[in-house]
Amino acid sequence: MKKPPKYTIQNIVKIFTSVAVFLSVFSITMYPALGSSDNGGNLLLPGYGYTVDYYRSYGEPSIEASIIGDPELERGETADLQVILENKGTIEGMKRLNVNQKYIPDSKEELIAVAEMSAEQDCTTAKGIEATLASESKYIHVEPTTNPQNVDELKTGNIQPIKFSIRINNDAPGGEYELKLPLSYEYQSNVRTETSKTVNLGISNNVGFTQSTNLGFAQEYTTQNVTLPLHISIKKEPRFEVSKVSGSLKQESTSKINVTYTNIGDAVAEDAQAKIAAMKPLSTSKSVVRLGSIGPGESRTASFDISADSGAVVKNYSIDSEIKYIDDKGETELSDNIKVNAPMEMTESKISITAIVIIAIALIFVYQAVKALRNRKKYSENASGDEND
């Protein structure tokens, strides 16, 4: 019969040591980056078993965005939008945690804790910022070549300018518009101090070593996504179109053309004046007509006396016109060119006095000739009758 093996104290120690090393390696490989951040951040290597946490900071970045310069733009404009990012993050407090390492004198450990507290103060710095401007309006377009904008780091109290290009449609209504600026960045949400075990095992990440402690720090980072509003406005202004034209042009004649202008914009045009530019074969003795104030949706009619040369071609003529007005800031403005379409009619043929005289003379000549022929015939007939007698 085989005797059971005898386990000496030396063998038991070897077995215990092997199991302890296995469990240590297992804990490092399986749980290297467990996080304790309230915001769900990840802790960099080494694991919790090889770090301690002396302080917990309460604070994070607080980024605001604003537009530099006048945010009022005009229809049809392509503009560079200058945006300032400002970090107003503050540390609201620090909490000393009840942590003590064994075999470290209190005085030295307090120096280690103070070093960690100093490292915690970087919690308000935003790192790896990515900013993307977005428009929810069909009238405003962000040039894709300017998206996104990136900032490596923005410390609290600092500002960083970024720039986007936007394009405004020609038919954009005047008023206020809101653009969206989604931001994505990381910030340090916690710092833990590495213990001496990390150095002994060779797994220290050597981040933040200090001369006073000769130890490093492991940081937790949290990703933050926020969307900031940016407000711009499109200038309200009058816009005009020709809504009606009555009358027609005539060759070698002066005609009255009535043109009705309608304000399709969103602002009042004060002291408006309509002006036409008649080019040959057309001309006018008075090219400017006062219309008065024209509010949004209102119409005014201007009457122009337009002359046409005798050689004017019978067709539709497109006459240039514009409206000068005073805007809501008291400044004189000119509208875009407005086309006035007017048809040319052929003048009715007229018989001149000379032609009438010639025709009358011809008729008299014909009459006299006919009369003479009749008299001659009558005379001939009478002469023949006498001979017969």
CORNOR-V332289 format. One line per field, one symbol per residue. ss: DSSP state (@ for helix, = for strand, . for the rest). phi: phi as a letter, one per 30 degrees, with the letter a starting at -180 (. if undefined). burial: b if it has 24 or more other C-alpha atoms within 12 Angstrom, else e. A space follows every 50 residues. Layout:
# CORNOR-V332289
ss->???
phi->???
burial->???
This chain:
# CORNOR-V332289
ss->........@@@@@@@@@@@@@@@@@@@@@@...........==....@@@ ==..======..=====....==....==========..=======.... .....@@@@@@@@@@@@@@@@@@@.==========....===.@@@..== ====....==========......====================.@@@@@ @...............==================.....=======..== ..===========.....=========....===...=======....== ========.......===========.....===...========..... ..@@@@@@@@@@@@@@@@@@@@@@@@@@@@@@@@@@@@.
phi->.ddddccdddddddddddddddddddddddbdbdccddcidccdeddedb bbbdbbcbladbccbbcdidddcceidcbdcdcccbccdbddlbcdddbb cdibeeddddddddddeddddddcdcbidbcbdbcccdcbbcdddccdcb bdabddicbbdbbbcbbcddcdddkcbcccbdcbacbdcabbcddddddd dicddhcidcddchbcbcccbcdcbbbcdbcbbcedadbbbdcabbjbdb dhacbcccccccdcdbbdcdhdbcbcbdcedcabdbccbdcidbdeidbb cccbcccbddcdddadcccdbabcacddcicdbcdddcdccbdccddddb cdddddddddddddddddddddddddddddddddddddd
burial->eeeeeeeeeeeeeeeeeeeeeeeeeeebeeebbbbbbeeeebbbbbbbbb bbbbbbbbbbbbbbbbbeeebebbbeeebebbbbbbbebebeeeeeeeee beeeeeeebeebbbbbbbbbbbbbbbbbbbbbbbbeeebbbbeeeeeebb bebbbbeebbebbbbbbbeeebbbeebebbbbbbbbbbbbbbbbbbbbee eebbbeebeeeebebbbbbbbbbbeeebbbbbbbbbbbbbbbeebeebbb bbbbbebbbbbbbbbbbbbbbbbbbbbbeebbbbeebebbbebbbeebbb bbbbbbbbbeebeeeebebbbbbbbbbeeeeeebbeebbbbbbbbeeeee eeeeeeeeeeeeeeeeeeeeeeeeeeeeeeeeeeeeeee
